[in-house]
């Protein structure tokens, strides 16, 4: 093998770029990680967005998939300062009558609170929660014959259905609403085939590992991954915007933690016409509108369960949430959208004494520039009267601004492309290996590859293994 300046260059320091760099460096391959911004992390960043002393997660906030990741769980990240904080409840889902359904670490506690739907909930979630490691090994990666076929067959029978179809198993508004909130993390219509998958996975991981927040903010995950990578001998350069392959030092392979839109801009002239056509047809999903608040006190939720959860799903009934998700997908803005809210400062010090922070977003049409602040605050006020009186300052980002902050969020799509049945295993293109491009030595490891969005690092892990097999 010819001598190069570096064996592999990884472009982008999100969770997948860092994971690819770590896996390669673990194998004895020299890696240079390049990041366009001045700090590493991708979606894992924490900043004072509103007022001094109020620390907000810029993008990702609560991390069930980070603790449930088969790759991250094997890394000594605690040795590099990463500590997770668990709220008494993983998530809560309030209703207009002042009650709330919830996701507790205990599956039995969650199911029992659903009354007559307890049995249906157990039958849906318990098999995956009990066998999470096997499910994760087989589902969080490219399509292949499962190592645990019986477990995966049982999971797949439900996961490949629509969330709307699965909701018919439940007879109460509480169970249906809780299920809708979980499934809406898929950021697609709840009538779509396979939209049930994310609802099942997030619920099961919650029972197995919880829905924790990183102590000090999401930046702590990026920092721990970066420090571990450096301890292995890896090198990081920030403030390097890669716009052409000609900028790069000599290398055997380059791995891009970027989605197809950016990859085509940088390296499109190296690809076959067929592969370029496939990338150009890659589909992005709805965007998000996000708000961060500095607050004078904790959010006064009517339901006590909401005051014990780091994550709160706001949207009421299954029908309301399903309508909200369908409208965002259809290019419409909703007057009462599904709102995903986190209140990390209740359980982790993120603000001055007696003060708090909150983080929320709703789904909007891709590329939207509409200001949804008032509508989101109205949804919070619906379940927490007096919320507006606590606002000291706020910071907003529409879908276009989300992309400007992180180019991987094309049109505000935080999943790196819609994860519907058409792109579940064909992201970013229909190939034997989704991590290889048509050009020798050029790979992709972003959330535009299987298994898709989330802070789990599995896209990067699988891409790195592909590079190791192909070249090293």
Secondary structure, DSSP 8 states (H G I E B T S, - for coil): ----SEEEEEE--SHHHHHHHHHHHHTT--EEEEESSSS--TT--EE--SSTT--EESS----HHHHH-TTGGGS-GGGGT--EE--SEEEEEE-TTS-EEEE-S-HHHHHHTTGGGHHHHHHHHHHHHHTHHHHHHHHSSSS---SSHHHHHHHHHHHTS-HHHHHTT--SHHHHHHHHHHHGGG-S-TTSTTTHHHHHHHHHHHHHH---EETT-THHHHHHHHHHHHHTT-EEEES-----GGGS--EEEEEE-S-HHHHHHHHGGGS-HHHHHHHHT-----EEEEEEEEESS----SSGGGGGEEEEEE--SHHHHHHHHHHHHTT---TT--EEEE-GGGTS--SSTT-EEEEEEEEE-TT-----HHHHHHHHHHHSTTSGGGEEEEEEE-HHHHHHH-TTSGGG-TTSS--STTTSSSSSSS-SSTTB-SSTTEEE-STTSTT-SSTT-HHHHHHHHHHHHHH-
